Amino acid sequence: MALGLVSSGINTGGFEGPTILMAPMLPVLALLLIGTRAGLIACAVVILILSVLFVAEVNGLISPNPQSAEAQLVTRFIALLATVLVCSLVAWEFARMNHAMLGVMSGQALTDHLTGLKNRRALEESMAKELRRARRSKGWVSLIICDVDHFKHYNDFHGHSAGDTCLIAVANVLKAAARRPHDLVCRYGGEEFVALLPDTRPNGAYRVAEAMRAGLESQKIPYRDQDSDCVTLTLGVVSVAGADIDDMESLLDTADQALYAGKEEGRNRVIAVNLSEGAVVADVNA
């Protein structure tokens, strides 16, 4: 390309003919090679050649273009057309890359980096949508808050790395229990997790919560080496029909109260609250 620029510039009168046809290739070259030493050198060489040709033409060191006025007009038209096409392709590629990058960043912003579950922000966005939908359809929504029992003791004894591994195991158990495509399991913070179950009545929500509790218990993750006591979950469940839905915070608060009631009653259990049928509480101890 560099030899082509030099040759066309000398033989056709500087910035005429093939020279201005080849110049639009510069941004393409930059895109292909940018970020590498070879790319920087190539771009610098092309810019240097164009600068030398410009100075030579201004000072009359290059003979005038021998082409006719009509040929020069056609050449300029083709050069402008090529420039527009190249710049359009470059702009489109940058837009595509930017869109893809924003998608990746958006996904990362809604994902917990340790467990791969959605995070609290994703939960709040999904809850707002599902509660609006349940109000319109008068359907049911259920929410499960669960906490790893005595996780601080486990973390202190085994170390943070083992604690992270334990949380990943918990996340996998929760995902396996809430397996419908529209169920959403999130890491709410620390060792606390939340599952949002759209279109789920109280009995269904309880079954999912109990599957979570039993699933982690079956993993038999000991609190200490050779310890018969294994890591367990306590879960608070709240279910509500569309007509009785108040707001997101009240549902979270109710589920949280059920969770702490389970903690006070001995842990490793499910406390389920039905807000639409007299706030009936089911206390299930494993």
C-alpha positions in Angstrom: 0.0 0.0 0.0 2.8 2.4 0.8 4.5 1.7 -2.6 1.1 2.2 -4.3 0.6 5.6 -2.6 4.1 6.8 -3.6 3.8 5.6 -7.2 0.4 7.0 -7.8 1.3 10.3 -6.1 4.3 10.8 -8.3 2.8 9.6 -11.6 -0.6 11.3 -11.3 0.1 14.6 -9.7 0.0 14.2 -6.0 -3.5 14.1 -4.6 -5.2 12.9 -7.7 -6.3 9.6 -9.3 -5.4 6.5 -7.4 -3.9 8.4 -4.5 -7.2 9.7 -3.3 -8.8 6.3 -4.0 -6.3 4.5 -1.8 -6.3 7.1 1.1 -9.7 5.9 2.5 -8.1 2.6 3.2 -6.3 4.3 6.1 -9.1 3.9 8.7 -9.6 0.3 7.6 -5.9 -0.3 8.2 -6.1 1.4 11.5 -9.1 -0.8 12.6 -7.3 -4.0 11.5 -4.0 -3.3 13.1 -4.8 -0.9 15.9 -3.3 -1.7 19.3 -0.3 -3.5 17.7 3.1 -2.1 17.0 2.8 -3.1 13.3 -0.5 -1.2 13.1 1.0 2.0 14.6 4.0 1.8 12.2 1.8 1.2 9.2 -0.5 4.1 10.0 2.5 6.4 10.6 4.1 5.4 7.3 0.9 6.1 5.4 0.4 9.5 7.1 4.1 10.4 6.4 3.7 9.5 2.7 0.6 11.6 2.3 2.3 14.5 4.1 5.3 14.3 1.8 3.1 14.2 -1.3 1.2 17.2 -0.1 4.4 19.2 0.5 5.8 18.1 -2.9 2.6 19.1 -4.7 2.4 22.5 -3.0 6.0 23.3 -3.9 5.6 22.1 -7.5 8.0 19.1 -7.1 5.4 16.8 -8.7 4.3 17.3 -12.3 0.6 18.3 -12.9 -2.0 15.5 -13.4 -2.0 14.5 -17.1 -5.6 13.4 -17.0 -8.4 15.3 -18.7 -10.9 17.3 -16.6 -13.6 14.6 -17.2 -11.3 11.8 -16.0 -10.4 13.8 -12.9 -14.1 14.4 -12.2 -14.8 10.7 -12.4 -11.9 9.9 -10.2 -12.9 12.3 -7.6 -16.5 11.0 -7.6 -15.3 7.4 -7.2 -12.9 8.6 -4.4 -15.7 10.4 -2.5 -18.0 7.4 -3.0 -15.3 5.1 -1.6 -14.7 7.4 1.3 -18.4 7.4 2.2 -18.6 3.6 2.0 -15.5 3.1 4.0 -16.4 5.6 6.7 -20.0 4.2 6.9 -18.6 0.6 7.3 -16.2 1.8 10.0 -19.0 3.7 11.8 -21.4 0.7 11.6 -18.7 -1.6 13.0 -18.0 0.7 15.9 -21.7 0.9 16.6 -22.0 -2.9 16.5 -19.1 -3.3 18.8 -20.4 -0.6 21.2 -23.8 -2.2 21.3 -22.2 -5.6 22.1 -20.0 -4.1 24.8 -22.9 -2.3 26.4 -24.8 -5.6 26.4 -21.9 -7.3 28.2 -21.5 -4.5 30.7 -25.3 -4.5 31.4 -25.2 -8.3 32.0 -22.2 -7.9 34.3 -24.0 -5.1 36.2 -26.9 -7.4 37.0 -24.9 -10.5 37.8 -23.1 -11.6 41.0 -19.5 -12.3 40.1 -19.0 -15.1 42.5 -22.1 -17.3 42.1 -23.2 -16.3 38.6 -26.7 -15.6 39.9 -28.5 -12.3 39.3 -27.8 -9.6 41.9 -30.0 -7.4 44.0 -30.4 -4.8 41.3 -31.7 -7.4 38.9 -34.1 -8.7 41.5 -35.6 -5.2 42.1 -36.1 -4.7 38.4 -37.7 -8.1 37.9 -39.9 -7.7 41.0 -41.3 -4.4 39.8 -42.3 -6.0 36.5 -43.8 -9.1 38.0 -45.8 -7.3 40.6 -47.3 -5.0 38.0 -48.1 -8.0 35.9 -49.7 -9.9 38.8 -51.9 -6.9 39.7 -53.2 -6.7 36.1 -53.8 -10.5 35.8 -54.8 -11.0 39.5 -52.3 -13.8 39.6 -50.0 -15.0 42.4 -46.5 -14.0 43.2 -44.3 -15.8 45.7 -40.9 -14.7 47.2 -38.4 -16.8 49.1 -35.6 -15.3 51.3 -33.0 -17.8 52.5 -30.0 -17.5 54.7 -27.1 -19.9 55.2 -27.2 -20.9 58.9 -24.1 -20.1 61.0 -22.2 -19.2 57.8 -19.8 -16.9 59.8 -18.7 -19.9 61.8 -18.1 -21.9 58.6 -16.2 -19.0 57.1 -14.0 -18.4 60.2 -13.1 -22.1 60.4 -12.5 -23.0 56.8 -11.4 -19.6 55.4 -12.9 -17.2 52.8 -12.0 -19.4 49.8 -13.9 -22.4 51.2 -16.7 -20.0 52.2 -16.9 -18.9 48.5 -17.1 -22.5 47.4 -19.9 -23.1 49.9 -21.9 -20.2 48.6 -21.4 -21.5 45.0 -22.8 -24.8 46.2 -25.8 -23.1 47.8 -26.4 -21.1 44.6 -26.4 -24.4 42.5 -28.9 -26.0 44.9 -31.2 -23.0 44.7 -31.1 -22.9 40.9 -31.9 -26.6 40.7 -35.0 -26.1 42.9 -36.3 -23.0 41.1 -36.0 -24.5 37.7 -38.8 -22.9 35.7 -37.6 -20.5 33.0 -39.3 -17.4 34.6 -38.1 -18.2 38.2 -35.4 -15.9 39.3 -32.8 -16.7 41.9 -30.6 -13.9 43.1 -27.8 -13.4 45.6 -29.2 -10.7 47.9 -26.1 -10.0 49.8 -23.4 -12.0 51.7 -24.9 -15.4 52.5 -28.5 -14.3 51.8 -30.4 -15.3 48.7 -33.8 -14.5 47.2 -36.0 -16.4 44.8 -38.8 -14.7 42.9 -41.4 -17.1 41.7 -44.0 -15.6 39.4 -47.4 -17.4 38.9 -46.7 -19.5 42.0 -49.4 -20.2 44.7 -48.5 -20.8 48.3 -48.3 -24.6 48.1 -46.0 -24.4 45.1 -43.8 -21.9 46.8 -43.5 -24.0 49.9 -42.5 -27.0 47.8 -39.7 -25.1 46.1 -38.5 -23.7 49.5 -38.5 -27.2 51.0 -36.6 -28.5 48.0 -34.0 -25.9 48.5 -33.7 -26.7 52.2 -33.5 -30.4 51.7 -31.2 -30.0 48.7 -28.5 -28.2 50.7 -28.9 -30.6 53.6 -28.2 -33.5 51.2 -24.9 -32.0 50.2 -23.6 -32.7 53.7 -21.2 -29.8 53.9 -19.7 -30.1 57.4 -19.2 -27.0 59.5 -15.9 -28.4 60.8 -13.8 -31.4 59.7 -15.4 -34.7 60.9 -18.4 -32.7 62.2 -21.8 -34.3 62.0 -23.5 -30.9 61.8 -23.8 -29.8 58.2 -24.5 -26.5 56.6 -28.2 -25.8 56.4 -30.7 -23.1 55.2 -33.5 -21.3 56.9 -36.1 -19.9 54.5 -38.9 -17.4 54.7 -41.6 -17.6 52.1 -44.3 -15.0 51.3 -47.1 -15.6 48.7 -49.7 -13.0 47.7 -52.4 -12.7 45.1 -52.5 -9.8 42.7 -55.4 -7.9 44.3 -53.6 -7.9 47.7 -50.1 -6.9 46.4 -48.9 -3.8 48.3 -45.4 -3.0 47.2 -42.0 -4.5 46.8 -40.6 -3.4 50.2 -43.5 -4.8 52.1 -43.2 -8.3 50.5 -39.4 -8.3 51.2 -40.0 -7.2 54.8 -42.7 -10.0 55.3 -40.4 -12.7 53.9 -37.5 -11.3 56.0 -39.6 -11.5 59.2 -40.6 -15.1 58.3 -36.9 -15.9 57.8 -35.9 -14.5 61.2 -38.8 -16.3 62.9 -37.3 -19.5 61.5 -33.9 -18.5 62.9 -35.4 -18.0 66.3 -37.2 -21.3 66.2 -34.0 -23.3 65.6 -33.0 -22.8 62.0 -33.0 -25.4 59.1 -36.7 -24.8 58.5 -39.2 -23.2 56.2 -41.6 -20.5 57.4 -44.3 -19.8 54.8 -46.7 -16.8 55.0 -49.8 -16.5 52.8 -50.8 -12.9 52.8 -54.0 -13.4 50.8 -55.7 -16.0 53.0 -55.5 -14.8 56.5 -51.7 -14.7 56.8 -51.6 -18.4 57.6 -48.1 -19.5 58.7 -46.7 -22.9 58.0 -43.8 -23.8 60.2 -41.9 -26.8 58.9 -38.9 -28.1 60.8 -36.5 -30.5 59.1 
